[in-house]
Amino acid sequence: MTLTEDRTTEESVSVDSLIDARVVFLTHYIPLYQVRVLQSLASSIRDFHVLLSTPIEPNRDFKPDWTGLDVRVQKTVTFRRKWRHREAGFDDPLFVHFPYDTTAQLRKLNPDVVMSLELGARSVGAARYCRRYPDTKLVLCTYMSERTEQGRGPLRQMVRRWLIDRADAITFNGPSCKKYLRQVGVPEPKLFPLPYAADDRTQYNGPVERVDATTRPRLLVVGQLSERKGVLPLIQQVAKYAVARKEQMIELVFAGDGPLRSAVEEHDVPANLLIKVLGNISPSDLAHEMKDCGCLIAATLADEWMLVVNEALNAGVPVIGSVHAQAVTTLIQDGVNGWRYDPTIAGDLDKSLDQYFECSAKLISKMRQASRDSVANRTPRWAASGALEAVRYVLNSNRTTDSETSKS
């Protein structure tokens, strides 16, 4: 296996191409995959700072990496609550952060542009600062999909509209997110892409060819073992499939942990279905695991993206993915690099599994290469480029306003 070299930035940026501004990026914490995107932003902006609500959330299992970034941790009150998705029928635990020193931190840094993640308390603080200091422009960075936004309460909707009205630009993580933002009234010129990109330091970049007879039966499932990820319905559906096809051996390999781990491990399954739970594993170990599996199954009931789809495709692993993950509806083409299915429709997964197991070794080999090709351009620097355009846009609008004021 070949892993990419651990570099601080993907490429050097000339002084002439630097954005001459001070930019502050507010977020909850920095996932490992986001490090490279933030490094790309930092290498393209003269003065770039990051404000975190917390170093890491309690349910995350990795060592934070802030290499090459100026990071400060805010004073924050954090609450644990449940996200109840009535349409999909799940409860999902999450953490809500209320940083209360945003104004003080931003006064010290005196930014030209504030970039704030999500449409909650963090961004309310950023918007209030920018309203008080109108020379500072606000870029809201949103990560959502039409599916994840179903059934949001009226208070949340009111806060979001208040924030959207005060943003100078807004980024979106994918087509469904953009569609949602357009539906709530964000004008097209204010919208810029800030998509997900796999961490190029740890993703698998070795050969896409596999020993088909060995890898085909091994189906990889990555993520938290929770209601939202649909792991128990997945086991039930695959078990029913296996009962009807006793000649087909299947191994479900779960890479992840969570409240449903015991239920996953103890689930009754037929003799031709094996369940293996790896628990939480490092990104490098996950890359190795992808090398040994035939496909990824993404069974989620609601995901605003689902980065493991990118990672699997880059590893040459076709994806059988839920249409409730934006990554699946954006990246997966049926019969080209995987198959889409709806986990809430009985028998829909069976159709995808039939197509997968009935494919010839030659066709699967072709799909492996197509999988990698489908995400070849989705690098961290590519992901950062839309955010840089958003920064340029708001800075230029500021200069245009100054010019018009001086003329009058």
SELUM-162886 format. One record per residue (C-alpha): z, x, y. Coordinates in nm, 3 decimals, padded with zeros to 5 digits, m for minus. Last residue first. Example, Ala and Ser with C-alpha at 12.3 -4.5 7.8 and 13.67 -1.06 7.14 Angstrom:
BEGIN
{up = 00.714; east = 01.367; north = m00.106}
{up = 00.780; east = 01.230; north = m00.450}
***
This chain:
BEGIN
{up = m00.372; east = m02.015; north = 06.051}
{up = m00.536; east = m01.699; north = 05.924}
{up = m00.199; east = m01.545; north = 05.828}
{up = m00.105; east = m01.856; north = 05.628}
{up = m00.439; east = m01.859; north = 05.444}
{up = m00.392; east = m01.495; north = 05.346}
{up = m00.034; east = m01.552; north = 05.228}
{up = m00.147; east = m01.851; north = 05.019}
{up = m00.427; east = m01.646; north = 04.864}
{up = m00.183; east = m01.364; north = 04.790}
{up = 00.051; east = m01.602; north = 04.609}
{up = m00.237; east = m01.756; north = 04.416}
{up = m00.341; east = m01.404; north = 04.317}
{up = 00.008; east = m01.331; north = 04.184}
{up = 00.009; east = m01.658; north = 03.990}
{up = m00.327; east = m01.582; north = 03.827}
{up = m00.249; east = m01.217; north = 03.753}
{up = 00.068; east = m01.321; north = 03.569}
{up = m00.122; east = m01.586; north = 03.371}
{up = m00.390; east = m01.331; north = 03.283}
{up = m00.118; east = m01.100; north = 03.152}
{up = 00.012; east = m01.386; north = 02.938}
{up = m00.336; east = m01.434; north = 02.795}
{up = m00.365; east = m01.064; north = 02.708}
{up = m00.032; east = m01.048; north = 02.524}
{up = m00.169; east = m01.205; north = 02.205}
{up = m00.465; east = m00.965; north = 02.202}
{up = m00.224; east = m00.674; north = 02.244}
{up = m00.013; east = m00.805; north = 01.955}
{up = m00.324; east = m00.828; north = 01.734}
{up = m00.508; east = m01.143; north = 01.631}
{up = m00.858; east = m00.995; north = 01.607}
{up = m00.858; east = m00.947; north = 01.230}
{up = m00.711; east = m01.291; north = 01.166}
{up = m01.004; east = m01.460; north = 00.986}
{up = m01.131; east = m01.130; north = 00.844}
{up = m00.819; east = m01.092; north = 00.631}
{up = m00.858; east = m01.436; north = 00.478}
{up = m01.233; east = m01.392; north = 00.433}
{up = m01.162; east = m01.080; north = 00.227}
{up = m00.923; east = m01.271; north = 00.004}
{up = m01.162; east = m01.567; north = m00.013}
{up = m01.437; east = m01.346; north = m00.156}
{up = m01.200; east = m01.222; north = m00.426}
{up = m01.104; east = m01.583; north = m00.500}
{up = m01.474; east = m01.665; north = m00.540}
{up = m01.530; east = m01.379; north = m00.785}
{up = m01.218; east = m01.464; north = m00.987}
{up = m01.358; east = m01.816; north = m01.026}
{up = m01.176; east = m02.099; north = m00.853}
{up = m01.021; east = m02.359; north = m01.086}
{up = m00.663; east = m02.253; north = m01.009}
{up = m00.708; east = m02.289; north = m00.633}
{up = m00.912; east = m02.609; north = m00.644}
{up = m00.659; east = m02.772; north = m00.875}
{up = m00.373; east = m02.652; north = m00.655}
{up = m00.536; east = m02.808; north = m00.348}
{up = m00.590; east = m03.143; north = m00.522}
{up = m00.237; east = m03.144; north = m00.662}
{up = m00.094; east = m03.085; north = m00.312}
{up = m00.237; east = m03.419; north = m00.199}
{up = m00.091; east = m03.606; north = m00.495}
{up = 00.161; east = m03.807; north = m00.294}
{up = 00.108; east = m03.775; north = 00.082}
{up = 00.403; east = m03.631; north = 00.278}
{up = 00.312; east = m03.272; north = 00.186}
{up = m00.023; east = m03.309; north = 00.366}
{up = m00.274; east = m03.051; north = 00.247}
{up = m00.490; east = m02.772; north = 00.386}
{up = m00.668; east = m02.522; north = 00.164}
{up = m00.724; east = m02.147; north = 00.175}
{up = m00.938; east = m01.877; north = 00.334}
{up = m01.284; east = m02.031; north = 00.291}
{up = m01.239; east = m02.330; north = 00.057}
{up = m01.075; east = m02.540; north = 00.325}
{up = m01.057; east = m02.355; north = 00.655}
{up = m00.711; east = m02.238; north = 00.760}
{up = m00.650; east = m02.087; north = 01.104}
{up = m00.571; east = m02.359; north = 01.359}
{up = m00.454; east = m02.646; north = 01.137}
{up = m00.254; east = m02.401; north = 00.927}
{up = m00.099; east = m02.211; north = 01.218}
{up = m00.002; east = m02.544; north = 01.376}
{up = 00.213; east = m02.627; north = 01.074}
{up = 00.226; east = m03.001; north = 00.990}
{up = m00.110; east = m02.976; north = 00.810}
{up = 00.080; east = m02.806; north = 00.530}
{up = m00.076; east = m02.493; north = 00.386}
{up = m00.231; east = m02.353; north = 00.072}
{up = m00.297; east = m02.007; north = 00.208}
{up = m00.525; east = m01.732; north = 00.077}
{up = m00.365; east = m01.385; north = 00.056}
{up = m00.572; east = m01.096; north = 00.189}
{up = m00.271; east = m00.927; north = 00.350}
{up = m00.397; east = m01.033; north = 00.695}
{up = m00.408; east = m01.391; north = 00.570}
{up = m00.049; east = m01.369; north = 00.448}
{up = 00.080; east = m01.232; north = 00.777}
{up = m00.101; east = m01.492; north = 00.986}
{up = 00.037; east = m01.772; north = 00.766}
{up = 00.381; east = m01.608; north = 00.786}
{up = 00.368; east = m01.680; north = 01.159}
{up = 00.440; east = m02.050; north = 01.123}
{up = 00.327; east = m02.230; north = 01.448}
{up = 00.518; east = m02.521; north = 01.602}
{up = 00.639; east = m02.601; north = 01.253}
{up = 00.712; east = m02.946; north = 01.108}
{up = 00.730; east = m03.070; north = 00.746}
{up = 00.671; east = m02.721; north = 00.608}
{up = 00.507; east = m02.659; north = 00.270}
{up = 00.340; east = m02.324; north = 00.339}
{up = 00.224; east = m02.206; north = m00.004}
{up = 00.100; east = m01.848; north = m00.004}
{up = m00.151; east = m01.730; north = m00.261}
{up = m00.201; east = m01.496; north = m00.555}
{up = 00.111; east = m01.285; north = m00.522}
{up = 00.168; east = m00.911; north = m00.584}
{up = 00.043; east = m00.773; north = m00.252}
{up = 00.238; east = m01.042; north = m00.071}
{up = 00.558; east = m00.900; north = m00.220}
{up = 00.483; east = m00.555; north = m00.076}
{up = 00.440; east = m00.706; north = 00.272}
{up = 00.766; east = m00.897; north = 00.223}
{up = 00.940; east = m00.570; north = 00.142}
{up = 00.817; east = m00.425; north = 00.472}
{up = 00.927; east = m00.734; north = 00.664}
{up = 01.276; east = m00.703; north = 00.510}
{up = 01.397; east = m00.953; north = 00.251}
{up = 01.612; east = m01.266; north = 00.278}
{up = 01.672; east = m01.423; north = m00.061}
{up = 01.448; east = m01.330; north = m00.355}
{up = 01.453; east = m01.670; north = m00.525}
{up = 01.242; east = m01.701; north = m00.842}
{up = 01.150; east = m02.038; north = m00.995}
{up = 00.939; east = m02.046; north = m01.312}
{up = 00.712; east = m02.335; north = m01.412}
{up = 00.559; east = m02.351; north = m01.762}
{up = 00.887; east = m02.462; north = m01.922}
{up = 00.923; east = m02.764; north = m01.695}
{up = 01.156; east = m02.757; north = m01.391}
{up = 01.510; east = m02.874; north = m01.323}
{up = 01.631; east = m02.745; north = m00.984}
{up = 01.927; east = m02.506; north = m00.999}
{up = 01.778; east = m02.223; north = m00.790}
{up = 01.631; east = m02.455; north = m00.527}
{up = 01.948; east = m02.666; north = m00.500}
{up = 02.155; east = m02.350; north = m00.471}
{up = 01.932; east = m02.217; north = m00.192}
{up = 01.929; east = m02.543; north = 00.006}
{up = 02.151; east = m02.421; north = 00.293}
{up = 01.936; east = m02.114; north = 00.361}
{up = 01.767; east = m01.807; north = 00.227}
{up = 01.420; east = m01.658; north = 00.224}
{up = 01.144; east = m01.524; north = 00.003}
{up = 01.086; east = m01.794; north = m00.260}
{up = 00.857; east = m01.705; north = m00.553}
{up = 00.714; east = m02.008; north = m00.736}
{up = 00.574; east = m01.899; north = m01.073}
{up = 00.310; east = m02.111; north = m01.246}
{up = 00.177; east = m02.103; north = m01.603}
{up = m00.111; east = m02.348; north = m01.662}
{up = m00.152; east = m02.481; north = m02.017}
{up = 00.103; east = m02.758; north = m01.957}
{up = m00.109; east = m02.920; north = m01.687}
{up = 00.048; east = m03.264; north = m01.627}
{up = 00.401; east = m03.122; north = m01.645}
{up = 00.297; east = m02.841; north = m01.409}
{up = 00.180; east = m03.085; north = m01.141}
{up = 00.508; east = m03.278; north = m01.159}
{up = 00.695; east = m02.949; north = m01.123}
{up = 00.471; east = m02.849; north = m00.829}
{up = 00.548; east = m03.177; north = m00.649}
{up = 00.923; east = m03.160; north = m00.715}
{up = 00.936; east = m02.795; north = m00.612}
{up = 00.750; east = m02.873; north = m00.289}
{up = 00.970; east = m03.176; north = m00.213}
{up = 01.269; east = m02.938; north = m00.242}
{up = 01.119; east = m02.667; north = m00.019}
{up = 01.003; east = m02.888; north = 00.269}
{up = 01.058; east = m02.625; north = 00.540}
{up = 01.239; east = m02.881; north = 00.754}
{up = 01.492; east = m02.955; north = 00.481}
{up = 01.598; east = m02.592; north = 00.454}
{up = 01.542; east = m02.282; north = 00.243}
{up = 01.439; east = m02.070; north = 00.540}
{up = 01.101; east = m01.905; north = 00.516}
{up = 00.838; east = m01.773; north = 00.276}
{up = 00.690; east = m01.939; north = m00.035}
{up = 00.473; east = m01.721; north = m00.259}
{up = 00.272; east = m01.858; north = m00.553}
{up = 00.241; east = m01.629; north = m00.856}
{up = m00.006; east = m01.774; north = m01.112}
{up = m00.306; east = m01.589; north = m00.958}
{up = m00.137; east = m01.247; north = m00.936}
{up = m00.155; east = m01.121; north = m01.292}
{up = m00.491; east = m01.265; north = m01.403}
{up = m00.641; east = m01.175; north = m01.065}
{up = m00.556; east = m00.806; north = m01.065}
{up = m00.585; east = m00.789; north = m00.687}
{up = m00.841; east = m00.680; north = m00.425}
{up = m00.728; east = m00.703; north = m00.062}
{up = m00.688; east = m00.327; north = m00.029}
{up = m00.403; east = m00.208; north = 00.197}
{up = m00.316; east = m00.338; north = 00.544}
{up = 00.014; east = m00.512; north = 00.466}
{up = 00.206; east = m00.595; north = 00.783}
{up = 00.495; east = m00.370; north = 00.886}
{up = 00.409; east = m00.200; north = 01.214}
{up = 00.135; east = m00.450; north = 01.305}
{up = 00.392; east = m00.725; north = 01.360}
{up = 00.191; east = m01.045; north = 01.320}
{up = 00.059; east = m01.218; north = 01.631}
{up = 00.166; east = m01.548; north = 01.784}
{up = m00.024; east = m01.701; north = 02.073}
{up = 00.023; east = m01.671; north = 02.450}
{up = m00.279; east = m01.862; north = 02.579}
{up = m00.311; east = m01.962; north = 02.947}
{up = m00.292; east = m02.300; north = 03.120}
{up = m00.274; east = m02.343; north = 03.500}
{up = m00.651; east = m02.391; north = 03.540}
{up = m00.646; east = m02.680; north = 03.287}
{up = m00.409; east = m02.903; north = 03.484}
{up = m00.076; east = m02.990; north = 03.314}
{up = m00.049; east = m03.369; north = 03.296}
{up = 00.159; east = m03.462; north = 02.994}
{up = m00.154; east = m03.498; north = 02.779}
{up = m00.279; east = m03.155; north = 02.888}
{up = 00.047; east = m03.002; north = 02.768}
{up = 00.019; east = m03.176; north = 02.431}
{up = m00.340; east = m03.058; north = 02.387}
{up = m00.238; east = m02.701; north = 02.472}
{up = 00.039; east = m02.711; north = 02.212}
{up = m00.205; east = m02.844; north = 01.951}
{up = m00.456; east = m02.569; north = 02.034}
{up = m00.206; east = m02.282; north = 02.001}
{up = 00.086; east = m02.092; north = 02.155}
{up = 00.063; east = m02.226; north = 02.511}
{up = 00.131; east = m02.055; north = 02.843}
{up = 00.214; east = m02.234; north = 03.167}
{up = 00.134; east = m02.139; north = 03.526}
{up = 00.283; east = m02.202; north = 03.872}
{up = 00.552; east = m02.419; north = 03.714}
{up = 00.743; east = m02.673; north = 03.923}
{up = 00.581; east = m02.993; north = 03.792}
{up = 00.616; east = m02.863; north = 03.436}
{up = 00.989; east = m02.817; north = 03.483}
{up = 01.054; east = m03.171; north = 03.607}
{up = 00.827; east = m03.308; north = 03.332}
{up = 01.024; east = m03.117; north = 03.072}
{up = 01.360; east = m03.234; north = 03.204}
{up = 01.247; east = m03.598; north = 03.191}
{up = 01.114; east = m03.562; north = 02.836}
{up = 01.443; east = m03.407; north = 02.726}
{up = 01.634; east = m03.696; north = 02.876}
{up = 01.399; east = m03.952; north = 02.718}
{up = 01.447; east = m03.818; north = 02.363}
{up = 01.184; east = m03.624; north = 02.166}
{up = 01.035; east = m03.841; north = 01.893}
{up = 00.728; east = m03.634; north = 01.812}
{up = 00.734; east = m03.297; north = 01.988}
{up = 00.729; east = m03.089; north = 01.669}
{up = 00.414; east = m03.264; north = 01.549}
{up = 00.224; east = m03.231; north = 01.878}
{up = 00.294; east = m02.860; north = 01.868}
{up = 00.539; east = m02.627; north = 02.041}
{up = 00.591; east = m02.280; north = 02.185}
{up = 00.588; east = m02.283; north = 02.564}
{up = 00.603; east = m01.992; north = 02.808}
{up = 00.669; east = m02.119; north = 03.162}
{up = 00.535; east = m01.892; north = 03.436}
{up = 00.723; east = m01.919; north = 03.766}
{up = 00.627; east = m01.734; north = 04.086}
{up = 00.872; east = m01.561; north = 04.318}
{up = 00.767; east = m01.596; north = 04.683}
{up = 00.930; east = m01.941; north = 04.671}
{up = 01.287; east = m01.801; north = 04.655}
{up = 01.503; east = m02.113; north = 04.627}
{up = 01.244; east = m02.291; north = 04.415}
{up = 01.199; east = m01.977; north = 04.208}
{up = 01.573; east = m01.964; north = 04.138}
{up = 01.585; east = m02.332; north = 04.044}
{up = 01.288; east = m02.282; north = 03.812}
{up = 01.456; east = m01.990; north = 03.633}
{up = 01.777; east = m02.187; north = 03.580}
{up = 01.579; east = m02.486; north = 03.449}
{up = 01.387; east = m02.244; north = 03.227}
{up = 01.699; east = m02.130; north = 03.047}
{up = 01.831; east = m02.487; north = 03.024}
{up = 01.525; east = m02.615; north = 02.840}
{up = 01.145; east = m02.603; north = 02.844}
{up = 01.066; east = m02.293; north = 02.639}
{up = 01.057; east = m01.923; north = 02.731}
{up = 01.072; east = m01.817; north = 03.094}
{up = 00.836; east = m01.579; north = 03.275}
{up = 00.959; east = m01.495; north = 03.625}
{up = 00.713; east = m01.330; north = 03.863}
{up = 00.759; east = m01.120; north = 04.177}
{up = 01.107; east = m01.026; north = 04.061}
{up = 01.418; east = m00.951; north = 04.271}
{up = 01.603; east = m00.772; north = 03.987}
{up = 01.953; east = m00.817; north = 04.128}
{up = 01.877; east = m01.169; north = 04.251}
{up = 01.734; east = m01.251; north = 03.907}
{up = 02.057; east = m01.157; north = 03.733}
{up = 02.272; east = m01.358; north = 03.974}
{up = 02.045; east = m01.664; north = 03.947}
{up = 02.041; east = m01.646; north = 03.566}
{up = 02.419; east = m01.607; north = 03.529}
{up = 02.485; east = m01.929; north = 03.336}
{up = 02.275; east = m01.885; north = 03.022}
{up = 02.293; east = m02.215; north = 02.829}
{up = 02.171; east = m02.156; north = 02.473}
{up = 02.100; east = m02.423; north = 02.211}
{up = 02.120; east = m02.314; north = 01.847}
{up = 01.949; east = m02.494; north = 01.561}
{up = 02.027; east = m02.685; north = 01.243}
{up = 01.742; east = m02.896; north = 01.099}
{up = 01.769; east = m03.261; north = 01.001}
{up = 01.469; east = m03.408; north = 00.820}
{up = 01.273; east = m03.732; north = 00.791}
{up = 00.928; east = m03.628; north = 00.913}
{up = 00.899; east = m03.908; north = 01.170}
{up = 01.272; east = m03.915; north = 01.246}
{up = 01.293; east = m03.544; north = 01.327}
{up = 01.662; east = m03.473; north = 01.384}
{up = 01.725; east = m03.132; north = 01.540}
{up = 02.089; east = m03.059; north = 01.473}
{up = 02.330; east = m02.881; north = 01.705}
{up = 02.505; east = m02.548; north = 01.749}
{up = 02.604; east = m02.468; north = 02.103}
{up = 02.577; east = m02.138; north = 02.289}
{up = 02.733; east = m02.048; north = 02.625}
{up = 02.564; east = m01.749; north = 02.784}
{up = 02.631; east = m01.450; north = 03.004}
{up = 02.299; east = m01.269; north = 02.990}
{up = 02.194; east = m00.975; north = 02.775}
{up = 01.980; east = m00.713; north = 02.949}
{up = 01.672; east = m00.548; north = 02.802}
{up = 01.442; east = m00.281; north = 02.949}
{up = 01.194; east = m00.239; north = 02.665}
{up = 01.058; east = 00.072; north = 02.490}
{up = 01.235; east = m00.005; north = 02.163}
{up = 01.430; east = m00.331; north = 02.175}
{up = 01.473; east = m00.374; north = 01.798}
{up = 01.741; east = m00.612; north = 01.672}
{up = 01.863; east = m00.553; north = 01.314}
{up = 01.769; east = m00.842; north = 01.088}
{up = 01.923; east = m01.151; north = 00.927}
{up = 01.905; east = m01.449; north = 01.160}
{up = 02.141; east = m01.747; north = 01.121}
{up = 02.390; east = m01.620; north = 01.380}
{up = 02.128; east = m01.582; north = 01.658}
{up = 02.054; east = m01.231; north = 01.786}
{up = 02.122; east = m01.028; north = 02.103}
{up = 02.195; east = m01.352; north = 02.293}
{up = 02.054; east = m01.531; north = 02.601}
{up = 01.821; east = m01.239; north = 02.661}
{up = 01.678; east = m01.111; north = 02.991}
{up = 01.375; east = m00.883; north = 02.962}
{up = 01.241; east = m00.652; north = 03.235}
{up = 00.895; east = m00.528; north = 03.331}
{up = 00.805; east = m00.305; north = 03.628}
{up = 00.449; east = m00.174; north = 03.659}
{up = 00.299; east = m00.422; north = 03.412}
{up = 00.051; east = m00.332; north = 03.136}
{up = 00.280; east = m00.123; north = 02.912}
{up = 00.556; east = m00.382; north = 02.945}
{up = 00.325; east = m00.663; north = 02.834}
{up = 00.214; east = m00.466; north = 02.530}
{up = 00.576; east = m00.383; north = 02.448}
{up = 00.654; east = m00.754; north = 02.473}
{up = 00.382; east = m00.831; north = 02.219}
{up = 00.504; east = m00.553; north = 01.989}
{up = 00.864; east = m00.674; north = 01.996}
{up = 00.766; east = m01.036; north = 01.927}
{up = 00.732; east = m00.982; north = 01.550}
{up = 01.086; east = m00.845; north = 01.533}
{up = 01.234; east = m01.159; north = 01.690}
{up = 01.367; east = m01.096; north = 02.042}
{up = 01.650; east = m01.326; north = 02.153}
{up = 01.672; east = m01.646; north = 02.363}
{up = 01.405; east = m01.559; north = 02.621}
{up = 01.364; east = m01.471; north = 02.989}
{up = 01.085; east = m01.231; north = 03.093}
{up = 01.120; east = m01.065; north = 03.434}
{up = 00.810; east = m00.930; north = 03.609}
{up = 00.796; east = m00.675; north = 03.889}
{up = 00.442; east = m00.633; north = 04.013}
{up = 00.149; east = m00.394; north = 04.035}
{up = m00.037; east = m00.501; north = 03.723}
{up = m00.140; east = m00.174; north = 03.563}
{up = m00.515; east = m00.113; north = 03.525}
{up = m00.530; east = 00.180; north = 03.767}
{up = m00.236; east = 00.353; north = 03.597}
{up = m00.431; east = 00.362; north = 03.271}
{up = m00.289; east = 00.183; north = 02.971}
{up = m00.231; east = 00.374; north = 02.648}
{up = m00.294; east = 00.197; north = 02.322}
{up = m00.099; east = 00.002; north = 02.066}
{up = 00.238; east = 00.074; north = 02.217}
{up = 00.559; east = 00.218; north = 02.068}
{up = 00.385; east = 00.327; north = 01.750}
{up = 00.501; east = 00.278; north = 01.393}
{up = 00.189; east = 00.358; north = 01.191}
{up = 00.038; east = 00.068; north = 01.000}
{up = 00.144; east = 00.017; north = 00.642}
{up = m00.079; east = 00.114; north = 00.352}
{up = 00.000; east = 00.000; north = 00.000}
***
